[in-house]
């Protein structure tokens, strides 16, 4: 039975971390190390972790003296991986008992290098919000259509807390880029493995994904907090410019065709900053990037990005 390193970054997680650790300890696949890095918590998280560490020798906890932030904290954990397989875990979710078992079986069946799965959405109390995160976010068709995960270069659809992956790709992943505001550790892992290996997925949910006000990284889009369509559009463009700038800074990950596509995408999103009325330039480039999306998402994004005045009339958001 393969031993797996499960990586959990914690910070002021006293409310939920006990339930999450218990769900991991109850996995049907029992051969694992649970490696936890606490990012200088100021609540009772450290006390809870020490109690678990004393009870189960599979648990190893590192207590950081200064707060590093969740990205650096996960990078610290990735450097501690010793086994051939590792999984990422958030402090506030709940794993279904066969999460690791099913992920491992899928990896073997598909000869893949990274496996991810759907999630059940729950609230602060653990009550169900939605049976499927993918259905809730309309990701099902996109995930099924994007068989080679080429669409990951534009938008992420792999939730980090569901990932089981192979250690052999860590030399390409580490260090995690620090100069991106939006492309964080789990998305970076997914992109790198999609370029260097093979990704498969489980359409069933094996994680209860908790949504609450103190989520450091959640599924709620920042754009929903913005009141005007113009601000939403500008945020979206800024995210893509940040994204493709980072990809351009790592040409070693891409082949010649992909490097060219990344450069064209960066130029395209920068050009959108100047568009005030209607733009039909680079229509084919837009299609190449967005054809994995649903038609509704495809059309809405084209209108918002390339026809801002018309979009304002249609959507009446500002």
N, C-alpha and C positions, 0 to 999 in steps of 0.2 A: 504494500500500500504506500503510494507516494506521500512523502511528507511535504506539506505546503506551509509557506510563511504567510500569515495573515497580518496585514499592516493596518494599524488604527492610530490616527492622530487625534488627540483629545485636547480640549481647552474649555474649562468651565462647563463641563458636561454632567454635573451631578444629577440633573433631573432624569436623564435618559440612559446614561452610559452603563448602568448596572444591567438593565434589561437587554441591551445590545450584547454585552459580554456573555450573559447567560445564554442568549440565542446562539452565539458562536460555540460555546462550550457544549451545547446540545446537538451539534452537527453529527449526522450519521457517519460522515468521514471524520474519524477521530485523530488521525495522524497529522497534526499540525503544530506550529508554533504561533502563538498570538503575540506579536511584537507591538508594543504600544509606546508612543512617544507623547508625553504630556507637555504641552507648550506653556509651562509656568502658570498653571491654573491658580486662581485665587479663591475658589470655592472648595467644596469637599471632594472634588474629583480625585485628588491625590490619595486621600484616605480610602476611598472606594477601591482604587487601583491596588493599593498596598494589600488590602484585604483579599482581593482576588489572587494577587501574586503569591501570597502565602498559602492559599488553598490549592492551587493547581500549578504544577511545575512546567506546564506548557506555556505559561505566560511569562514574558519578560517585559519589564517597563523601564523606560528611560525618562528621567525627570529633568526637563530643561530648566536652567536657571533663569534665562531671559526669554521673553516671548519672541518667536521667530516669524510667526504668521503661518497659515496652514500650508502654503505651497512649500516653503522651506522645511516645514515639519515633515511633510510627506517625502521630500527629497532625502532628509535624514533617514527616514525609515527605509526607503528604497536602497540606500547604501548598506543597510543591515541585512539584506536578503542573502541567504546562504543556500537555500534549497532551489531546485530547478524551477519551481512554480511559486508564484505569489498571488495574493488576492488583496484588494483594497477594501477597507471597511470604514464607514463613518460612525461617529460615536452615538448618534441618536436614532439609528434605524433598527430594524429587527430582521434577522435572517430566518427564513424558513429552514426547518431541520435538514433538508436534503439539498441545500443550495450548493455546497461544495461538491457533493456526490454527483449531482446532475451536470454541473459545469465541467467537471473532470471527464465524465462519460462523453459529453458532447465534444470536448477537445479531442479525445481519442478517436471518436467516430468520424470526425471531419478532418483529422490530422491538421488541426489548426494551432495557432500560436497565441491567440487571445480569444476568450469567450465572454460574452456579455448577455444579459437577460432583461426581460421586462420587470416592472415593479408595480406593487400595489401602493396606492397613495393613502396615507393615514394622517390624522391630525395630531394635535398635541396630546390628546388623551388616548391615542391609539385607535380611534374609531375610523372606519374606512371612508375615504373620500371618493375613491374611484378604484375599480377592479384592475385597471390597466393604465399605467403611465403612458404607454405608447398610443393607446386609443385616445386618451385624454389630450395628448399633444399632436394627434394625427400623424404619427410616425410609422405606423404599420406598413403602409404601401411603400414608403420611401426605403425603409430598411430591407424589405423584400426585394425591391427593384435594384438597389445599389449593391449588387452581389460582390463586387470587388472593393467595396468601401471607398470608391473614388470620390464620392460626395462629401466625405469627411473633411476634405480640404476647404470646403465652403462653410459647412455647418456641422456641429457635433450632434450626434444622436446616441452616443454611448455614455451611459451614466457610470461614473467612476466606481461607485460602491458596489457595482455588479461584476466588476472585472476579475477574471482569473487569467493570468498571463505567464509567459516564460521569462526566466531570468536572462536568457541569452541576448535579449534585446536591450538590456539596461545600458550597455556601453554606448548605444546610440541615443538613449533617452537622457542619460545624465551627462553633464548637469542640466537640470531643468532651466530653460531660458528665463531670465529675470527681467528682461526688458519689454515684456508684453503685459499690458494692462488687463487683457481679456482672455487670452489663451492660457489656461492654467494647467496644472499637472496632469489631471486625468485625460483631458483632451489631447495634450501633447503625447502621452503614452499611446493613445488610440491612433493618432496620426502616424507616429513612427512605426508602430507594428503593422499598420495597414500598408505602409510603403515597403517594409522589409520582410513581412511574413503574411500569414493568412489569418483572417478573423471569421469566426462563426458566432452564432447566437442561439439562445433558447427563447422561443416565443412566449413561453410561460413565465409568470413572475415568481421570483424566488427571494425577493427582498421587499419588506414593508418600508416604504420610503416616507419618512416623517417630515411633514411640513409645519413649520412654526415660525414665529417672529424672529427668533435668534439664529435661524439657519445661516451659517457662514456662506454656504453655496446652496442655493435652492433652485427649484424649477421655475419660479416666478420670474418673468422677464422684467428687466429694469424699465423697458419701454412702457410698461403698463402704468408706471408712476408718472410718466410725462403726459402733459395735458394737450400739447399741440402736435399735430402731424409733422410739422417742420422739425421740431426737436427730436421726434422719434426717428425721422429720416436721417437727420444729422448724426444721431447716435449710431444708427445702423451702419452708415457709411464709415464712421470713425472706427467701429469695431472691425470692419472688413479691411480697412487700410492698415490697422494695427496687426491684424491677422496675417495678411499677405506680406507685409514688411518683415515679419518674423520668419515666414517661410523662405523669403528671399535671402535672409541672413544665414540659412542653412542649406546651401546648394548641394552639399554632400549627400543629402537624403534623397535627392530627386534625380531622375534621368533627364536627358537633354529636353525632351518634349515637355515634361512636367515643369522644368525650370522656366521654359518659355511661357507656358500657361500661367504660372504664378506671376511672372512679370507683366503679362497682359492683363491679368485680373487686378493687380495693384494699380496699373495705369488707368484701368477702367473706373475703379472706385474713386480714385483721385479726381478723375474728370467729372464725376457726378457732382462734385462740390460746386462746379460752375453752372450746372444745368438749372435753369429757372422755369422753362416752359416744357418743350417736348424734345426728346432725344431718341433717335432710332439708330444711332451709330453703335457698332459692335453688338448688333442684335444676336448674331450667331454665338458670340462669346457669352452673352447672357444665357442663351439656351444651353450651351455646354455646361455651364456652372449649375443651372437650376433644373435641368430636365429630370432629375431624380425626385423632385418635389411634386406634390399634388398640383393639379391644374389650377385650383383656386389659389394656392400659395404662390405658384409661379406667376399668375396673372396679377395678383395684388402687389407683389414685390416689383414687378415690371412697371406698373402704373405709378407706384409710390416713388420709385427710384428715378424713373425716366420721364414721368409726366407729373411733376409735383403740383402744378396748378390745378390740373384735372383731378388729381388724387384728393386735393383739399376740398373740392366740390363734392366728389363722390362720398368720401368718408366723413366729411364735416367734423374734423377733430381739432380745428384751430383756425 
